[in-house]
């Protein structure tokens, strides 16, 4: 590679610079990659495992043959409608599609149906996707689709209004990989997202992520939205300190309408065995910690240590790291604000456990 940076490298550097300098590590999913249970986080930058990325790209097919063989009648009709529909109305054309088909369309990994592609947002460079989520291609598609589908199911069972009428917030939206899934339900004026990282919101604007996206605070006292029916937060409460998580819960609670639904993800106890940085916490527990210590209210937080002078340094403390919250802790400390409506398992990402909370 020559000395002159590519557009991709410039984008990565710009986002990383803003990501580190604004302290946004506190609330958004970290720049990391997990493979085989090993964390590839080195200092403030992620070492991108290009062999793994290449494998995922090879496994991610060009979807044209699937789309044109099995769904052409349906998609060709939508494609024609997209050519003449007003921008705000086009999103509703996708409401009746299967969730998996909708997920594939959002990848843009196909050449057919150019009018559909003109409506849907672009995706950022693979480098940025990997740094932000630790996954690309089919792996990321499966993770995103499973969580989106679960949020839809939970809203149907516990939400205050149907999804197609709901005001929806993606809390910690990043580059909008999940925000875009809900556009067919909430566009043009009921889809919202927030993130403390101004530069990643710039990427959202450049790629055309739908919705009203605003910069939030790292440990927010309030949110720039109100009267929300549904909020979701993927892999945020898995990385923040006890004080920070409480501030987030209270801010989201205040932004929800009465009876509004919040879906967050937390780690299962076995994450203590998976994640090397959690080693000190694991060694401080008994062999039978699942049936002993984690049957009690426990908030296990291991901060990521930073050097003095680093933006995250605060007299040796930080609010960003790795977090495991016991379910008794949730029952004791979240129920003043929320009723626990349901918990579950995501087979698309077993280390993200969805918890549905209804505002009291």
N, C-alpha and C positions, 0 to 999 in steps of 0.2 A: 504494500500500500504506500502511496506517495506521501510527501510531507503535507500536502494540502488536505485539509479535512473534507470528508464527504458531508453531504447534507444530513445524512443519518447521524454521523458523529457529532455534528454541530447541534442537532436537536437533542441528543442524549446529554451532551455537556451542558446545554442550556437548562434542561429540566433538572439535571442532577445539581447544578449550581443553586438553582432556586430551591430545590428540595432540601439541600443541606443548610443553606443560609437562612431559610425562614423557619427552621425547627419543625418542619412539617412531618418529620419522622415520628412525632409524638402521636399522630392520629391516623395516618394513612398506612396502608399495607407497605411494609418496608421494601427497599431495593434489595431483593435477595433471590436466590434460587435454591430450591430444595431438590435433591436428587438422591435416591437411595438412602434417605434419612440423613444425609450429610449436608450441612449448611455451607454454601459457598460465599459467605459474606466476609470480605476482607477489608477491614477498616471502614472507610466511608464509601467504598465502591464495590460493586459486585463483579466477580470474575465470571464472565459469561462462558458457560461450557458449550462451546460451539459444536462439539460432536453430538451432544444431546439435542441441541437446537436443530442441527441438520437432520437427525433421526426423526424428530417430530415433524419437520417440514416434509420429509419424504413420506411419512405416514399420512400426511394431510393431502387428500386427493384434490384434483380439479373436479368440482362437483357437477359440471355440466351434464355428464351422462346420467347421473341420478335425476337431476332436475328435468331434463328434456324427455327422458324415457317415462318417468312415472308421474310427473306433475305438470306437463306442458300445457294441457288445456287450461288448468287453473292459473298457472303463472303467466301464460301468454295473455289471458284476459286482464290480469292485474297490470301487466306491463303496458298494455294499450291504455288502460285507465290512468296509469301514472303519467302518461304523456300529455294528458289534457286536464288532469286534476289540479286544483289549487294546492299549493305547498302544504297548507295547514290541513287539508282534507285527505291528502294522499295516504297518511299514516293509517287511517281507518280501513283502508283497503286490505290490510294485512291481518285484521283481527280474527278471521275465521281459519287461518292457517294452523296446521299442527305446530306444536311448540318446537319440535325438532326441525321441521322445515323452516320455520322462522329463524331458528338459530343458524342454520346453514346459509340462509340468505344474508344474514348479518356479517358473515365472514367475507363476503365479496369475492370468494375464491371460485369464480365462474365467469364466463364470457357472455353467456346468453342474458337476455332481459336487460338491456341497457337502461331502459326507463326506470325499472326498479332500482338499479344501481344509482341512478341520479337522485333518488329520494333518500337512500340509506347513507349513513355516515361512512367515511373512510375509516380505516384502522391505522394506528401509528406504526412506525417502523418496528420490525421484529425485535431489534435490539431493545427498544424501549419497553415493548410488551414483556420480554423476558426479565428485564431488570425490575419491572414493576410487579409482576405476578409470578415469576418463576415458572412460566409455562407459555407455550404457543401452540398453534395448530389444534389437533384433535384433543389433546389433553386439556387445553384451556377451554375449548368448545364444550367439552363434557362438564367441566367444573361450572362454567357459567350457566349452561342450560339446566343443570340439576338445581342450582340455587334459585334461578328464576322460576322454574316450575314449582319449587316448594313454596316460595313466597306467594305465588298465585293461589296454590291450594290452601295455604294458611289464611289468606284473605277471604277466600270463599267460605271457609269454616268459621272464622272469627272476626272478620272485618266489619266495619260499621256501614260501608256502602259497597256495591259491586265495583270490581276493579276498573271497569270502563267508565265509572263516574268518580273515581277516587283522585284526590290530590296526593301525589306520590313523591317522596323524597329519597334520594340515594345519599346517605350520610357517609362521607369519605369516598367520593365518586371516582377519584383518580382520573384515568383517561376515558372514562365513560363506558367501560366494557359491559357493565350491567345496566347502566342508565338507559342505553339504547334499546334494551330488551323491552322496556316498559313504555316505549314511545307509542306503540300501536294502541295502547290503552288510554294514555293520558295526554297525548298531543291534541291541540296545540298549546293549551294554557294550564295544564294540571301536572306537569312533570318538572321536578326540581332536583338540583344536585348541589352539594357543597364540598369543599376540600380546602385545607389550609395552604395548599401549594399553588401559588398564583401561576407558575409556569406550566404546571400540568393542566390548568384550566385554559391556558393559551393553546395547548395541544388540542383540547376539546374543541375550541373555537375553530382551529385550523382544519380539523377533520370533520367538522359539521355535526358534532354530537347534539342531539335535540334537547330541548328543555331550557329552563332558566337556571343557569349555573352561577353560583356566587362563591366568593372566598369566605371561609369561616375562620374562627379563631382556633388556636391549638387546644386550649382548654376553655371551651366557650361558656360564657355566661348566658348567652342567648343565640338563637339562629336567625338568619335573615328571611325566614319563612314562617307562616303561621297557618292555623286551621287545617293541618294536614290530616288526611285519613289513614295514610299508610307511610311508614318509614322503614327502610331496611339499611343494615350496616354490615357488610361482609368483611371479616378479618380486620376489624378495628379494635374490638374489645379483647382480642387475642394478643394485643401488643402494648397496652397502656397501663400505667400505674393505677393504684386504687383511687387516689384523689382525682386523677384525670378521668377515670371511667365514671366516677360519680358526677362530675361536672357535665360530662356528655349525656348521661342518662337524664339529668335534670333539664338540660337544654332541649333535648328531644321531647321530653314529657311536656314541657311548656309549649312547644310548637305544635303538638298534636291536638286535634279536636277531641272533645269528650268521647271516650270509647275508642279512640284511635288505636291502631295496631302498629307495634314495633317488632321487627324481626332482626335479631342480631345473631352472630355466631360466636361460640366459645370453644375452647379446647376440651377434648376428653382427657381423663386422667392419664391414659397411655401416652399422651404427648410428652410426659416427663421422661419416658424411656426413649422416645424418638429423637428429641432435640438436644444435641450436645450442650448448648449453653444452659440448659436446665439441669445439668449434672449436679451442681452444688445443692440445689433445692431437693433433688431426688435423693442424694446421699444423706440429707437431713431427715428423711422419713423412714419409717419401718418397712420391712419387706412386704407387709400386707397393708400398704398405705391406702389402697383403694377401699378397703373395708374398715380402716381405722381412721387415719388422719383426715381423709377426704370425705368421711361421713360426718365431719364437722365443718362449720363455716371456715373456709380457708381461701385467702386470696394470695396466690403464689405469684410473685412478680420478680423477675430477674432483670435488672436494668442492663442495657448495653453500655459498657463503660466507655467514656470519651475523655480525651485529654483536656487539660486546662487550656482555655482559649478557644476550644471548639464551640460552635453555637449551641450545642446541646449541654455543655457543661454548666452546672448550676451548683457551685460549691460541692462538687463531687456527686451530685444527685442528677437523675434524669427521669423523665416520665415515659420514656420509650424503652421497650425491651420485649421480653417474652412472658406471657401470662397464662396461668391455668387457674380457673375459678371453680371451686367446688359447688355442686348443686345446692347443698345446704346453705352456702353463702348467698346464692341467688335467692333462695326461699326466704332468708332472713333479712337481706339488705335491699332487695329490689321491690319487695311487695308493698312498701309504703307508697310507691309511685304506680306500680303496675300489678295486674293480676297475671299470673303465669297461665297462659292459655294452652300451650302445647310445647313439647320438646320432640326432637326426632333425630334421625340419622340421614346423612347424605352419602349415598354410595358413590357419588361422583367425586367426593372429597371427604373421606372419613375423619379427617382431623379438623373439620369445621362442623360443629354441632349447632343446628338452628334452634333458637329459643324464641317463641312467639309470646309477646307481652301486650296485654290490653291496658290502656290507660285507665286508671281509677279516677 
